[in-house]
Amino acid sequence: MIKRILLGTSVLLSTFGVYAQNVKVCGTDQHHEEQKALNPDLKAAEAQAMAVWNAYKHSDEYRIALGKSQKKSAAPKYIIPVVVHVFFGSAGSSDNISEAQIQSEIATLNKSFRNLNSDTVNRRTGDINGVPFDFKQTAGDAEIEFRLARKDPNGNCTNGIVRIQSANFADGNDNLKKTSVWDTKRYFNMWVVNSINKGPGLAVAGYAQFPFYAGGAWSALTDGVMVINREFGNIGTSNPGQTPNVTTTSHEAGHWLGLYHPFQAQDSCESENDGVDDTPPTFFDPTPTEPLRNRCNNPTFNTCSNDKYAITISDTIYTNDTAYTIVKRDSLIAWDRPDMQENFMDYFIGNCASNMFTKQQIARMHKCIELYRRQMISQENLISTGVLDPVSACAPTPAFGITVNNLAAYERQACVGTAINFVDLSYNGTAGTAFEWNFGEGANPQTSTAKNPTGVLYTNAGNKTITLKVTNAAGSTTKVFENALVIAASEALNNSAFNYDYPTVTDGWIFKGDAIRQWEETSNGVYSGYKGIKLRGNSNAMTGTAYSIVSPSFNFEGTTNPYIKFNYAFAPNITTGTTTSSDQMVVQYSVNCGLYWSNLKTVSGAVLQTVPSALSSLVNFVPVNQTQWKEVLVSGATIPKSANVRFRINFFNEGGNNLYIDNLSFGKNVGMDDLNANDISLTVYPNPFTTTTQIGYNLPAAAQTTVEVYDLIGKKVADLFNGKQSEGIQQVTFDRTAFGLTNGMYFVKIKVGESVITQKVLVN
Ligand SMILES: [Zn+2]
């Protein structure tokens, strides 16, 4: 089944006035297909979920549940504790959305799920081809209420909002989720980002994980919904003041509770589509030039105009809130309703909002809650997450960012002597009124009581631990950020070439792993020398995570041809069901101690793997000889000839096998030992000549240079130049009379560094 989402031409749920602009989609189906490809167990989990659902749909219990769900009750049947993780780039960015905007989304969700939205009057009734339909009666109260958590996983007071400054705030994906997640069995995690990365050509507004992911090892850190902040709530960055409300998060929460799109089976009006029968099947015309979905001003838009299908024995057709009919098995009826553009799970075009879940959708969500989200809705969890408590004020949670030259320094790395500004990013409760900073060892100044201290310098290199105490009316919180800042020596290594058998901390390398994996030294499976380094793979928990090593700094000033070269071995993980790995290795450089990084080379897919897929079925891949290694070489103009160049090898794990890195070399400061005539644009003019000629050449860098003339038998007959010359064009005059040379053949020999370039000249 191909999801039309992948076509990149569909439009968003809710409110887009102009079709051609700002086309956004729900990314749930695409994400789901990707995850199924990676995790065969997930396919089985989905099949089992559908089997359970279909059995339930044909039970008396189901009919009773449907009958009950038609009555709106005052108290919700289920309360769901919510945590909202807000990702933003620089301090003060509008991406750091307000608490009021978040509360507006919670209010919207509760209107959607309690059937309390003001636009329910827009639900249609009527008939199509003589068959009556009544979407007002088909809608129901889901009796689900969302509440921001009041206690965090450690039992501390919280407003249910976590704020994270991240370089990846505009690159929302499962990887980003893992950087801030609360126990997904106890909290409904919502991640709010600037944009979501789901492939080129797609503007994804949000995506969710279905409930049957629950329990999968791959899903524990990613269960929830991710939504862009322009679709979250109805004030602030989310289309301020628009009418009607944005319901993207309601749609994604529907997925998270087990609902599919009504066009799920796509291209077929005959199929059951989304597994519930009171949403009319819809057909998505994928023709990119045509609007795919209904517009609100076309109430009879009906993609499946003859959607006849066999209704099985216990299917239920509603005529009103209290009456329903059980249709007998195998009866074939004409069942023609327009597309239910009102449904939260459908897409359509125009300035009108989705406004309903159907009763069968609600029954399905309830069943999924009972099957998969039982712990979350338990009384014990509601107490421990604080959602039954009255709202109380919280002491702030300390957090900070740093900036250098007014730019956010995401990597939290800087050079000795760089002036760093600290920015208070504390959250949870009202803003802090008093601050106590300690910037750690070697800082000047050492402490500050300013909210946003500026101009802090470090006098020595090392990992710095920052302590921040923030106070508001509700109390104080002190937090120690261990190794929160890496200060690197600004002096670079200045030798002509560096070779490392393997990288070590002693030699100034920085290794970045995580709680799942750290880089290890290994003597088993090396390319050459004594040892190499290894990152063990084959863990679902690593998927989507970046691991890196950072080199010491090199001085490439005056370098001809700076380069980074290393060998690596890597195998994809075919045990996950994929034969082509999506793991990725990116080589980068920084000229400011790691404040900012630029890409030099990206290696991925089949190019990245160094052994055939068949070999990677070994859980613990070890390269057995040098043919199972590849070389990465980046050289030339893309590497800056600067005084302070660091390299980073970033490895993005997508479930692959082990990665080995060995035999690294960098260089080189002089680099003149393999030049040829073309490299220095050597010219001798005129040639042949009678008395004098000009020898011209272009030095790629300042170098010790000699220009000599030899005769045919190899005897030196003239010294034309010997000394240090600067980078650029040089010219030496050769006057044969000064050396008493007769007519004949000679050789001009230019020595630059270790290179010797020879040019034949003829005197006549
Ligand atoms: Zn969706």
Residues whose N, C-alpha, C, O or C-beta is under 5 A from the ligand:
A	BS01	ZN	C26 T28
